[in-house]
Amino acid sequence: LPEFLGEDVIKDKGLCCRFVIANVPRDAPVTERAIPLAIFQSEQSIRNHYLRKWLRRSTVDNLDIREILDWNY
C-alpha cells in the first residue's frame, strides 16, 4: 500500500482506505488479496502495473472489477 499511495500518506493519522477482496491469487490469504479501491481511479498505466503485481497476472487490460471480486467472501 505505501508503494501505491506513498509513504507520506501512510504515516499520517486518519487514513481511510476502502478495499475489495480479489479472488486471485487463489493460494494467497485474504490480507494479500485486498486491493484498495483507489487503484481503479488512477491512471491506466499505474492501475495496470499494480493490478498485474497484486493479482499475479501477466495482463489486466480492459479488466472489469467484477471479474476479480471474491463474491463468496
BAPA-972443 format. One record per atom (N, C-alpha, C, O): atom name; y, x, z. Coordinates in steps of 0.02 Angstrom, whole numbers, always signed. Atoms other than C-alpha are relative to their C-alpha. Layout:
BAPA-972443
{r "CA"; {Y; X; Z}}
...
end
This chain:
BAPA-972443
{r "N"; {-60; +41; +0}}
{r "CA"; {+0; +0; +0}}
{r "C"; {+63; +43; +0}}
{r "O"; {+110; +27; -37}}
{r "N"; {-61; -42; +2}}
{r "CA"; {+127; +138; +38}}
{r "C"; {+13; +30; -69}}
{r "O"; {+70; +39; -88}}
{r "N"; {-8; -29; +67}}
{r "CA"; {+95; +212; -134}}
{r "C"; {+36; -50; -46}}
{r "O"; {+78; -29; -86}}
{r "N"; {-31; +51; +43}}
{r "CA"; {+146; +47; -217}}
{r "C"; {+69; -20; +25}}
{r "O"; {+117; -21; -13}}
{r "N"; {-64; +25; -27}}
{r "CA"; {+285; -14; -100}}
{r "C"; {+48; +55; +18}}
{r "O"; {+109; +45; +17}}
{r "N"; {-42; -56; -20}}
{r "CA"; {+350; +156; -45}}
{r "C"; {-2; +10; +75}}
{r "O"; {-5; -38; +114}}
{r "N"; {+4; -18; -71}}
{r "CA"; {+346; +247; +121}}
{r "C"; {+57; -31; +41}}
{r "O"; {+47; -52; +97}}
{r "N"; {-58; +27; -36}}
{r "CA"; {+522; +186; +169}}
{r "C"; {-10; -73; +19}}
{r "O"; {+9; -94; +74}}
{r "N"; {+11; +71; -13}}
{r "CA"; {+471; +4; +157}}
{r "C"; {-53; -9; +53}}
{r "O"; {-47; -53; +96}}
{r "N"; {+56; +7; -46}}
{r "CA"; {+310; +28; +254}}
{r "C"; {+19; +17; +72}}
{r "O"; {-5; -15; +118}}
{r "N"; {-15; -21; -68}}
{r "CA"; {+387; +116; +403}}
{r "C"; {+51; -45; +36}}
{r "O"; {+56; -42; +97}}
{r "N"; {-48; +45; -31}}
{r "CA"; {+522; -16; +433}}
{r "C"; {-36; -58; +35}}
{r "O"; {-90; -79; +15}}
{r "N"; {+28; +57; -35}}
{r "CA"; {+489; -156; +556}}
{r "C"; {+12; -64; -40}}
{r "O"; {+59; -68; -79}}
{r "N"; {-10; +65; +31}}
{r "CA"; {+468; -334; +496}}
{r "C"; {-27; -6; -70}}
{r "O"; {-9; -53; -106}}
{r "N"; {+30; +5; +67}}
{r "CA"; {+368; -300; +338}}
{r "C"; {-45; -62; -3}}
{r "O"; {-87; -73; +40}}
{r "N"; {+42; +59; +11}}
{r "CA"; {+291; -460; +272}}
{r "C"; {-28; +6; -71}}
{r "O"; {+9; +8; -120}}
{r "N"; {+33; -8; +65}}
{r "CA"; {+165; -444; +132}}
{r "C"; {-57; -50; -4}}
{r "O"; {-99; -53; +41}}
{r "N"; {+54; +48; +10}}
{r "CA"; {+52; -580; +64}}
{r "C"; {-51; +31; -47}}
{r "O"; {-34; +69; -93}}
{r "N"; {+54; -29; +38}}
{r "CA"; {-117; -535; -8}}
{r "C"; {-46; -54; -29}}
{r "O"; {-48; -110; -4}}
{r "N"; {+57; +40; +25}}
{r "CA"; {-255; -610; -114}}
{r "C"; {-60; +46; +7}}
{r "O"; {-54; +107; +6}}
{r "N"; {+61; -39; -6}}
{r "CA"; {-435; -556; -94}}
{r "C"; {-36; -3; -68}}
{r "O"; {-51; -57; -94}}
{r "N"; {+33; -5; +65}}
{r "CA"; {-516; -495; -254}}
{r "C"; {-76; -4; +7}}
{r "O"; {-104; +10; +61}}
{r "N"; {+73; +5; -1}}
{r "CA"; {-698; -524; -299}}
{r "C"; {-33; +66; -21}}
{r "O"; {-94; +71; -21}}
{r "N"; {+25; -67; +18}}
{r "CA"; {-717; -342; -355}}
{r "C"; {+41; +53; +35}}
{r "O"; {+99; +39; +51}}
{r "N"; {+69; -21; +8}}
{r "CA"; {-770; -210; -317}}
{r "C"; {-46; -36; +50}}
{r "O"; {-30; -42; +109}}
{r "N"; {+46; +42; -39}}
{r "CA"; {-917; -311; -252}}
{r "C"; {-27; +35; +62}}
{r "O"; {-38; +2; +113}}
{r "N"; {+29; -36; -57}}
{r "CA"; {-982; -175; -136}}
{r "C"; {+52; +20; +52}}
{r "O"; {+35; +47; +105}}
{r "N"; {-54; -20; -46}}
{r "CA"; {-812; -149; -51}}
{r "C"; {+11; -52; +54}}
{r "O"; {+2; -112; +42}}
{r "N"; {-16; +48; -53}}
{r "CA"; {-764; -227; +116}}
{r "C"; {+63; -40; -19}}
{r "O"; {+101; -20; -63}}
{r "N"; {-57; +44; +14}}
{r "CA"; {-634; -366; +116}}
{r "C"; {+66; +37; +5}}
{r "O"; {+111; +26; -35}}
{r "N"; {-63; -36; -9}}
{r "CA"; {-498; -249; +179}}
{r "C"; {+17; +43; -60}}
{r "O"; {+76; +54; -74}}
{r "N"; {-13; -41; +59}}
{r "CA"; {-518; -142; +23}}
{r "C"; {+10; -43; -62}}
{r "O"; {+33; -18; -114}}
{r "N"; {-9; +46; +57}}
{r "CA"; {-515; -295; -92}}
{r "C"; {+65; -40; +6}}
{r "O"; {+78; -82; -37}}
{r "N"; {-63; +35; -9}}
{r "CA"; {-347; -357; -26}}
{r "C"; {+52; +29; -48}}
{r "O"; {+63; +90; -50}}
{r "N"; {-49; -21; +50}}
{r "CA"; {-215; -350; -163}}
{r "C"; {+67; -34; +16}}
{r "O"; {+69; -95; +22}}
{r "N"; {-65; +31; -15}}
{r "CA"; {-30; -376; -124}}
{r "C"; {+24; -42; -60}}
{r "O"; {+22; -20; -117}}
{r "N"; {-25; +45; +53}}
{r "CA"; {+42; -523; -222}}
{r "C"; {+59; +30; -37}}
{r "O"; {+71; +13; -95}}
{r "N"; {-58; -30; +31}}
{r "CA"; {+197; -419; -258}}
{r "C"; {-18; +39; -63}}
{r "O"; {+25; +48; -107}}
{r "N"; {+20; -38; +59}}
{r "CA"; {+97; -320; -386}}
{r "C"; {+6; -42; -63}}
{r "O"; {+18; -15; -117}}
{r "N"; {-3; +44; +58}}
{r "CA"; {+97; -471; -502}}
{r "C"; {+72; -14; -23}}
{r "O"; {+82; -45; -75}}
{r "N"; {-70; +7; +19}}
{r "CA"; {+288; -469; -505}}
{r "C"; {+30; +66; -23}}
{r "O"; {+89; +69; -40}}
{r "N"; {-24; -66; +21}}
{r "CA"; {+302; -285; -551}}
{r "C"; {-6; +8; -75}}
{r "O"; {-35; -34; -109}}
{r "N"; {+5; -14; +71}}
{r "CA"; {+319; -208; -723}}
{r "C"; {-74; +4; -21}}
{r "O"; {-117; +23; +19}}
{r "N"; {+69; +2; +24}}
{r "CA"; {+163; -224; -830}}
{r "C"; {-36; +67; +7}}
{r "O"; {-94; +69; +26}}
{r "N"; {+32; -66; -4}}
{r "CA"; {+129; -36; -835}}
{r "C"; {-18; +17; +72}}
{r "O"; {-71; +45; +85}}
{r "N"; {+14; -12; -71}}
{r "CA"; {+141; -23; -645}}
{r "C"; {-56; -45; +24}}
{r "O"; {-102; -23; +58}}
{r "N"; {+52; +48; -19}}
{r "CA"; {+37; -180; -620}}
{r "C"; {-69; +22; -26}}
{r "O"; {-117; +23; +12}}
{r "N"; {+64; -21; +29}}
{r "CA"; {-99; -118; -738}}
{r "C"; {-27; +62; +33}}
{r "O"; {-87; +67; +46}}
{r "N"; {+22; -62; -33}}
{r "CA"; {-104; +54; -657}}
{r "C"; {-34; -15; +67}}
{r "O"; {-89; +9; +79}}
{r "N"; {+27; +13; -67}}
{r "CA"; {-132; -13; -481}}
{r "C"; {-60; -47; -3}}
{r "O"; {-108; -39; +36}}
{r "N"; {+58; +45; +5}}
{r "CA"; {-249; -154; -532}}
{r "C"; {-62; +37; -24}}
{r "O"; {-117; +24; +1}}
{r "N"; {+58; -41; +22}}
{r "CA"; {-360; -31; -626}}
{r "C"; {-27; +41; +58}}
{r "O"; {-88; +46; +68}}
{r "N"; {+20; -41; -57}}
{r "CA"; {-362; +79; -472}}
{r "C"; {-34; -42; +54}}
{r "O"; {-88; -25; +77}}
{r "N"; {+25; +41; -55}}
{r "CA"; {-390; -59; -343}}
{r "C"; {-63; -39; -19}}
{r "O"; {-108; -48; +22}}
{r "N"; {+58; +39; +21}}
{r "CA"; {-514; -160; -446}}
{r "C"; {-56; +43; -28}}
{r "O"; {-112; +20; -40}}
{r "N"; {+48; -48; +29}}
{r "CA"; {-603; -5; -513}}
{r "C"; {-25; -25; -67}}
{r "O"; {-85; -27; -81}}
{r "N"; {+14; +23; +68}}
{r "CA"; {-594; -71; -690}}
{r "C"; {+35; +46; -49}}
{r "O"; {+87; +74; -34}}
{r "N"; {-30; -44; +50}}
{r "CA"; {-558; +26; -848}}
{r "C"; {+58; -35; -37}}
{r "O"; {+104; -2; -60}}
{r "N"; {-53; +37; +33}}
{r "CA"; {-450; -112; -922}}
{r "C"; {+18; -63; +39}}
{r "O"; {-26; -96; +67}}
{r "N"; {-23; +61; -34}}
{r "CA"; {-345; -251; -847}}
{r "C"; {+53; -36; -42}}
{r "O"; {+89; -78; -17}}
{r "N"; {-49; +31; +44}}
{r "CA"; {-239; -301; -997}}
{r "C"; {-12; -75; -3}}
{r "O"; {-69; -98; -8}}
{r "N"; {+2; +73; +3}}
{r "CA"; {-199; -487; -1000}}
{r "C"; {-45; -30; +53}}
{r "O"; {-78; -81; +42}}
{r "N"; {+42; +23; -55}}
{r "CA"; {-287; -510; -834}}
{r "C"; {+31; -62; +32}}
{r "O"; {+90; -62; +49}}
{r "N"; {-21; +61; -34}}
{r "CA"; {-274; -684; -760}}
{r "C"; {-22; +5; +72}}
{r "O"; {-80; +20; +86}}
{r "N"; {+16; -8; -71}}
{r "CA"; {-267; -682; -570}}
{r "C"; {-60; -43; +20}}
{r "O"; {-98; -24; +65}}
{r "N"; {+57; +44; -17}}
{r "CA"; {-393; -825; -566}}
{r "C"; {-68; +34; -15}}
{r "O"; {-119; +15; +14}}
{r "N"; {+62; -35; +16}}
{r "CA"; {-523; -707; -642}}
{r "C"; {-23; +47; +57}}
{r "O"; {-82; +61; +63}}
{r "N"; {+18; -49; -51}}
{r "CA"; {-517; -588; -494}}
{r "C"; {+0; -28; +71}}
{r "O"; {-20; +7; +117}}
{r "N"; {-1; +29; -68}}
{r "CA"; {-494; -706; -346}}
{r "C"; {-70; -9; +27}}
{r "O"; {-115; -30; -9}}
{r "N"; {+64; +13; -34}}
{r "CA"; {-636; -712; -222}}
{r "C"; {+4; -72; +27}}
{r "O"; {+24; -83; +84}}
{r "N"; {-6; +71; -17}}
{r "CA"; {-645; -902; -220}}
{r "C"; {-43; -19; +60}}
{r "O"; {-25; -65; +97}}
{r "N"; {+43; +15; -57}}
{r "CA"; {-786; -901; -92}}
{r "C"; {+29; +24; +66}}
{r "O"; {+12; -3; +119}}
{r "N"; {-30; -26; -61}}
{r "CA"; {-683; -801; +32}}
{r "C"; {+47; -52; +29}}
{r "O"; {+77; -40; +81}}
end
